[in-house]
Amino acid sequence: MSMAVAGLLAGMALGFAGYFGGFGAFLLVAALGAVGFVAGRFLDGDLEPGEFFRRAGGRERDARRR
């Protein structure tokens, strides 16, 4: 499935949630979609758990301080 089709489906789901369920449902669908996206990227191997907890710059930044 292309990213355009995935984006279309996500947009339609958010639109239906917003129309039929109100703003709270819209936020819930958006949040669960984001969690599902991250979980999918993690399961595909595109993300590693350590990427969420590392500081920007990493070792290079610490080496410049010495």
Secondary structure, DSSP 8 states (H G I E B T S, - for coil): --HHHHHHHHHHHHHHHHHHH-HHHHHHHHHHHHHHHHHHHHHHTS--GGGGT--TTHHHHHHHH-
